[in-house]
Amino acid sequence: MTIEPVPCLRDNYAYLLRDPGTGDVWLVDPSEADPPARAIAAVGGRLRGILATHHHHDHVGGIDELVGEDGDVWVAGHASDRGRIPRQTEFVEAGTDAWQDTGLALAGRRLLGLHIPGHTRGAIAWRLVGEGGEPDDVFTGDTLFAAGCGRLFEGTPAQMHMSLQQLTALPPSTRLWFGHEYTAANLRFAAAVEPDNRAVAERADGLPGRTTPTTVADERATNPFVRADSVEELAARRRAKDEFRG
């Protein structure tokens, strides 16, 4: 399977997942229809399904048009987002304590789900299990960004703390594909929080360049929200980030 970021709107990422052997493709978080549709056409693919990490319009705004009249395209989201994700057909009952098999497979790879509230109450991470020694691929939406995390629109600091710790409990080589390109700004904030963290400075020196996917190892080393020692510290860092102008 190949995974390619599809830039959308101002700074969003959708993702195009493709099985080169069959031409089947899947999308993650299509915020608008045109860029993903062009990406599918460019590879001659046939859309089979859509994974939504949460209900916000800048992650699901393209679903209606992309699905159209094709009744064979499934749309998956967390069960608690029922009525908030357009055309949802798969209501995954994933919990917050362990990854759950969704019963779906993409190009033969098992798909797991984990409820990761914090940014929204129905946020879910999608995990494609690697094959042949390859790392797993996890789509984190707006819960975890490169060196950052999402705003707490519907959730609590405790929920975000748990969600981030669950995501980064995965093996260090796990690839994390996130929902927005905020990496440079996030690293500036990380440097303000931990000015002596050499890993943050080294990561910033590597910009510009492709930032997605990040890895669990990189987030453990440079993400100030992952590195927060407590819920209280995460809450304080999230408040500071909301006001940060660096």
Disulfide bonds with the S-S distance in Angstrom:
none
